[in-house]
């Protein structure tokens, strides 16, 4: 399973750098997109577990008066923060991505793009289905 994770990261980094050679913020951009996809997938899993009464969780934070901002805060704290730590220490800490690029092959962003599109589609579809079926 770890190899799939690293294959994805190598593909995302190499593909992004190839398609955007002048961007200097590539680390932040790839990190943010990947972490968001990971967090979205965790959200989908927990959403369906809640729907089928396998696991129920309470997610309520009322720091701000605007509910959309509270929702974003919940998403960052509950879903994104574990992946922020995991992705940083497994890929970017001490420039580990350089060794990973040497070790693993890439497909110029094809694997990464498939993962990103599938994550977005599954998240969007799950949100609509959950709203309709609830």
C-alpha positions in Angstrom: 0.0 0.0 0.0 2.9 2.3 0.8 4.2 1.9 -2.8 0.9 3.1 -4.2 1.0 6.1 -2.0 4.6 7.0 -3.1 3.8 6.2 -6.8 1.0 8.8 -6.6 3.2 11.4 -5.0 6.1 10.9 -7.5 3.6 11.1 -10.3 1.9 14.3 -8.9 5.2 16.1 -8.3 6.9 15.2 -11.6 3.7 15.8 -13.6 3.1 19.2 -11.9 6.7 20.3 -12.4 6.7 19.2 -16.0 3.4 21.1 -16.8 4.3 24.2 -14.8 8.1 24.5 -15.0 8.2 28.2 -14.0 6.1 27.9 -10.9 8.1 28.2 -7.7 5.3 27.3 -5.4 4.9 23.8 -6.7 5.5 22.2 -3.3 2.7 24.1 -1.6 0.3 23.5 -4.6 0.9 19.8 -4.9 0.8 19.4 -1.1 -2.5 21.3 -0.8 -4.2 19.5 -3.7 -3.1 16.1 -2.5 -4.0 16.8 1.1 -7.5 18.0 0.1 -8.1 14.9 -1.9 -7.0 12.7 1.0 -9.2 14.6 3.4 -12.2 14.4 1.0 -11.8 10.7 0.7 -11.8 10.3 4.5 -14.9 12.5 4.7 -16.7 10.3 2.1 -15.8 7.1 4.0 -17.0 8.6 7.3 -20.1 10.0 5.6 -21.2 6.6 4.4 -20.3 4.9 7.7 -22.7 7.5 9.3 -25.4 6.8 6.7 -25.3 3.0 7.3 -25.1 3.5 11.1 -21.7 1.8 11.3 -20.0 4.8 12.9 -21.5 8.1 14.0 -19.4 11.2 14.8 -20.2 14.6 16.0 -18.8 17.5 14.1 -19.7 20.8 15.6 -17.6 23.9 16.0 -19.2 27.2 16.4 -16.3 29.6 16.5 -17.5 32.0 13.7 -20.9 33.5 13.0 -20.8 32.3 9.4 -21.7 28.6 9.1 -19.6 28.1 6.0 -16.5 29.2 7.9 -17.3 26.8 10.7 -17.7 24.0 8.1 -14.3 24.8 6.6 -12.7 24.8 10.1 -14.3 21.4 10.8 -13.0 20.0 7.6 -9.5 21.3 8.2 -9.3 20.1 11.8 -11.0 16.7 11.5 -10.1 15.6 8.0 -7.2 17.5 6.7 -4.9 17.8 9.7 -4.0 14.1 9.9 -3.1 14.1 6.2 -1.1 17.4 6.6 1.1 15.7 9.1 1.3 12.4 7.2 2.0 13.9 3.8 4.6 16.3 5.2 6.6 13.8 7.1 6.4 11.0 4.5 7.1 13.1 1.5 8.5 16.6 2.1 10.4 16.3 5.4 14.2 16.5 4.6 13.4 16.7 0.9 12.4 13.0 0.9 10.6 13.6 -2.4 14.0 13.7 -4.2 14.8 10.1 -3.1 11.3 9.0 -4.0 11.5 10.4 -7.5 14.7 8.5 -8.0 13.2 5.3 -6.7 9.7 5.2 -8.3 8.7 5.6 -11.9 6.1 8.2 -13.0 3.6 8.6 -15.7 3.8 12.4 -16.1 0.8 13.1 -13.9 -1.6 10.5 -15.3 -2.0 8.6 -12.0 -2.3 11.8 -10.0 -4.9 13.3 -12.3 -7.0 10.1 -12.2 -6.8 10.1 -8.4 -7.8 13.8 -8.2 -10.7 13.5 -10.6 -12.0 10.3 -9.0 -11.8 11.9 -5.5 -13.7 15.0 -6.6 -16.4 12.9 -8.4 -16.8 10.5 -5.6 -17.0 13.4 -3.1 -19.5 15.3 -5.1 -21.7 12.2 -5.9 -21.6 11.1 -2.2 -22.7 14.6 -1.1 -25.7 14.6 -3.5 -26.7 11.0 -2.7 -26.4 11.5 1.0 -28.6 14.6 0.8 -31.2 12.8 -1.3 -31.3 9.5 0.7 -31.1 11.0 4.2 
